[in-house]
Amino acid sequence: LVAWGQTGVEGLPLALIRFIGITELLAVVALLLPAWSNDFPLLTPLAATGLAVIMALAARVHYRRNERKTVWLNLGVLALCLLVTVGRL
């Protein structure tokens, strides 16, 4: 498997890479669906919490690889996700 610009997935099993990608795409849909449909208000904080978990795990991977700049990016996205979670609950 060749990672194009995604050093964070280097060395991870293909199944895990696919799981992460699909989970992130579903979370984006879950974040936007309530705004588009005016339904499912609980979906937004649940999706934001799920993305926060993914970002915490991603920060750990990047920290181990000494990619400090990416760790800060992950933590920033994590903070935004938690802000959305708290704001929507």
C-alpha positions in Angstrom: 0.0 0.0 0.0 1.4 3.4 -1.0 0.2 6.4 1.1 0.0 9.6 -1.0 0.5 12.4 1.4 -1.0 10.5 4.3 2.0 9.6 6.5 -0.3 8.9 9.4 -1.5 5.7 7.9 1.9 4.4 7.0 2.3 0.9 8.5 -1.3 0.5 9.6 -3.3 -2.4 8.4 -5.4 -1.8 5.3 -8.6 -2.8 7.1 -7.9 -0.1 9.8 -7.2 2.5 7.2 -10.5 1.8 5.4 -12.3 1.8 8.7 -10.9 5.2 9.7 -11.8 6.7 6.2 -15.3 5.3 6.2 -15.9 6.4 9.8 -14.7 9.9 9.1 -16.9 10.2 6.0 -20.0 9.0 8.0 -19.2 11.4 10.8 -19.2 14.3 8.3 -22.5 13.3 7.0 -23.8 12.9 10.6 -22.6 16.4 11.4 -24.3 18.0 8.4 -27.5 15.9 8.2 -29.3 17.6 11.1 -28.6 21.1 9.7 -29.9 20.0 6.3 -33.0 18.2 7.5 -33.9 19.9 10.8 -34.1 16.4 12.2 -31.9 14.1 14.4 -30.4 16.9 16.6 -28.7 14.3 18.8 -26.7 13.0 15.8 -24.4 16.1 15.7 -22.9 15.8 19.2 -22.6 12.0 18.8 -20.7 12.5 15.5 -18.5 15.2 17.0 -17.7 13.0 19.9 -16.7 10.1 17.6 -14.5 12.4 15.6 -12.9 13.6 18.8 -12.0 10.0 19.7 -10.5 9.5 16.2 -8.5 12.7 16.5 -7.1 11.6 20.0 -6.0 8.3 18.5 -4.5 10.0 15.5 -2.6 12.5 17.7 -1.1 9.5 19.5 0.0 7.9 16.2 1.6 11.1 15.0 3.2 11.7 18.4 4.9 8.3 18.2 6.2 9.2 14.8 7.5 12.5 16.0 5.2 14.5 13.8 4.6 17.3 16.3 2.9 19.7 13.9 0.3 17.1 12.9 -0.3 16.3 16.6 -1.2 20.0 17.2 -3.5 19.9 14.2 -5.2 16.8 15.6 -5.6 18.3 19.0 -7.1 21.5 17.4 -9.7 19.5 15.5 -10.3 17.5 18.7 -11.0 20.7 20.6 -13.4 21.9 17.9 -15.2 18.6 18.0 -15.6 18.8 21.8 -16.8 22.4 21.5 -19.5 21.2 19.1 -20.4 18.3 21.4 -20.8 20.6 24.4 -22.6 23.3 22.5 -25.1 20.9 21.0 -25.9 19.0 24.3 
